[in-house]
Amino acid sequence: MANTYRLFLGPPGRRKPFDSLVNLTGLAGYKQRLDGTVVDVDPILVAELRGRLRRHDLRWLLGAAGAGKSTVAQILVGRHDLQLIDLDAHIYGDWHSRFTPERHPANHEWTAAPSSLDWLLTMTWSGYDQFQRAALFEYLDLLTQDLERKPAGRVLLDGGLYHPALLAGVLPADRIVCLTRPQRTAGEVWDSSEERRAMRHHMDTLSDPDTAWARFLEIDEHIAVTVAEEATRAGLTLIARGPDDSPENTAEAVARAFSL
């Protein structure tokens, strides 16, 4: 894949083209220039990623935290012949060492920060959202590299992204299902288990833990809204999992949507 992350950054009507995000990073720092910008990705890059992804039999399950993605994914893997890829495990794990300033400048700046969590949580929602829009295509670059090394077969991707409309630009709509949590707030989700409460304790390592936690919950609420709004706008399957819906029943609905 050519190094052509040609994004157009700037206020609508006054967008300045850059040959790559590297140029933007070198000008004044990527993070500081995200507020008030609109990130559009070069259609050539989108077309290239579409071709690379469609060489594989993929299905992608999206949703905010607490929507039940991972539980449903595990059920589907147990019932169907699927290989599971947990995107978050890669984004926050082994991909950290593979983000390069040349091919993945947005993620490289994030992971090179002294505190990657603090780097994210000192952004406004607008800046965070634009960072994630750019980062999505960098994730897809590494994902397609990994898929080339996997054995052929059906692959289920769990989470990692929250812009389903962007994903629908490179993956067929019938291969994307979004789960929602309409009756749960971010605060309730992140207080629902010891594993999730550990995130709150992790904030204690930051300079202003209370402010960071409030910003984290704010971002999480925005993510839940964004997933539902984009899925509806793009005509994607959107499944609302209520408090009385079992993971098994939700998995059956997802399987039907995926034609498994």
N, C-alpha and C positions, 0 to 999 in steps of 0.2 A: 504494500500500500504506500503510495506516495505521501510525502510529508506536506499535505495540502489542507491543513485545518484552517481554511480561509473563512474566518468569521468576520461579521460586520458589526462593529461595536460602536455604540454612541446613541444619542437620543434619536428617536424616529425622525427621518427627514434630514438628519445631519450625521449619518453613519459613515465612519471612516474605515475603508477596507485595509486589512492587514494580510500579508502573505501567510502568516501563521501566528499562532498564539505566542510563539517565542518572541516575536517582535513586540507584542504587547507587554509581555513580562519584562523585557529589557527596557521598556520606556519608563515605567513608573511603578511596577509591581502589579501583578494580576489582580490581587484581592482589592486593592484600593480603587481600581477602576471599574468595578462591577456595578456599583450602585447607579441606578438611573440609565443603565445600558440595556440594549436588546441584543441577544446573541442569536444570530442566524448562521446556520452551517451551510457551507458550500454544497449545492446540489450534486456536484460531482462526487464529493465524499459520501453523501447519502446513497447515491446510486452504487458506489463501489461496495459499501457495507451491505447493502441489500443483496447484491450478488453473492457476497461471501457467506452471509447468513443463510440464504436460501439453498445453499448446497447441503444443508443439514435439516434433519427432521426435528424441529424445535417447537416447544410449547412453553409459554412464559406466564407465570402466575405472579401478579402484582397486588400490592395493597399496603396500607399503612401498618405500623406496628399494632399488634393486637387483633388484626383481622383474621388470623388463623392460617396464614400462608404456609408456614413450616409444618404445622400439624397436618393440614390437608395434603401437602406435598408428600409427606411420609406415607400417608394412607394410599395415595395414588401410586407411589413407587412400589408399595407392597402388593397392590392389586393388578398392576399393569406392567408391561415390559418397558420400563423407563429407566434411563440413567439420570440421576439427580445432580444438579449443580446449584450450590448455595452461593449466590452472587455476593452477598454480604461477607461471607467467609473469605472470599478472594479479595474484595475491595479493601477490607480492613485487615487482610492477612498477607498472603504471598505476593499479591500484586504490588504491594508497597515497594518492594525492591525492584520491580520491573517498570515503574513509571519513569519515563525519561523526559528531560526538558525538550527534546526534539519532537517526540511523538505524542507526549502526554503532558504538556506544560501546565495545564490547570491542576491536575492531580500531583504533579511533581512539586509544585510550589506548596500545595497543601501538606504533603507528606514530609517535605523538607523543613517545615516550621518546627520550632522548638517544642510546641505543644499543638499537635494537629487538632485536638478537640477545641482548644481555646481559639485557634485560628478560625474554625467554623463558627463558634458561638459568639464571636465578636462581630459577625456580619449582621446586617439587617436581613429581613426575609427576602427583600428584592435581590440583594447581592448573593445570598445563599442560593436562591432559585436559579439565578443566571449561571452561577458556578456549576450547579448540578446539570443544567442543560448542556453546557460545554463538556462536562465530565462524562456524561452519558456516552458520547461518541468515542471517547478515549477508552471507556470500559469495553465497548463493543470491539474495539481494535484488539485488545488483549484476549477477549472471549473468543473471537474468531481464530486467533492463533492457537488457543488451547483446543478448540474443537477440531482443528486439523490433526491433532495428535491423539484424539479419542477414537475408539473403535466405532464403526458405523452403528446406528441404532437411534431409537427415539429418545430425545433428551427433554427433561423437564427442568426449567430454570425457576428458581425460587427467589423472588424479590430483587433487591439491589438497586432498583430504579423506581422513580415515582412520576415519570412523565410518559404515560401510556400513549399519548397522541404522537410524541416524537418516535417512540418505538414502533408505532404503526406505520411510520414512514419507511421502515426497513424490514418489517415482518408482517405477513398477512394478518388481517384483523381476526380471523378465526383461530389464530394461534396465540391469542392474548386473552387472558381472563383476569379481571380485577375483582378483588374482594373488598368490602367496606365494613366499617364498624360504626354504623350510624347511631347506636345507643351507648357508646362509650367515649368518654373524654380522654385526652392524653394523660391527664393526671391519674385517672382510674386505671388505665392500661399499665402505666409504669409503676403502679403500686400493687399490681396483681400477683406478683410472685417475687421470691427472693432474688431470682436471677435478674429480673427487671429492676428491682430496687437497688441492685448493685450499681446501676448507672447513676443513681442519685449520689451514692457514696463516692463514686469516681469524680464527681464534681468538686469534692472537697480538696482535690489536688490543684484546683484552679485558683486564681487570685481573688475572684469574687464568686464563690460557689452559688449563692442565692440568686444572683442575677443570671448566672450561666444556666441554672436549672430552669428559671422562668423562661429564658430564651429557648432552651431546648424544648420545653413543652409547647411554646408558641409555634416553633418550627414544625413540631410533630402534628399539631392541629392543622396547620397550613398544608402539610403533606397529605393528610387524609382528605381534605377538601379538594386539593389539586387532582388526586387520583380519580375521585368520583366525577369531577367536572370534565376532565380531559377524556375519560372513558366514555362518558355520555356524548360529548362533542364528536368523538371519533367513531361513534357507533360500535363500540366494543362491548363484549359481554361484561355486565356488572352484577355481581351477586352480593346482596346484603345479608350478612350473617348476623341474625338476631341472637339475643341471649339464650333462647330456648332451642336454637338450631344446633344439632350435634355435629361434630367434625365429620362423622361418617356421611351424614346427609349432605353436607356442604361438598364433600369430596365427590359424591355421586353427581351433584349438579355440575361441578367443574368437569368431571369426566364426560358428561353428555355434551357440554359446550366444546370440549376438545375432540369429540368424536372418538373417544378411546374405547 
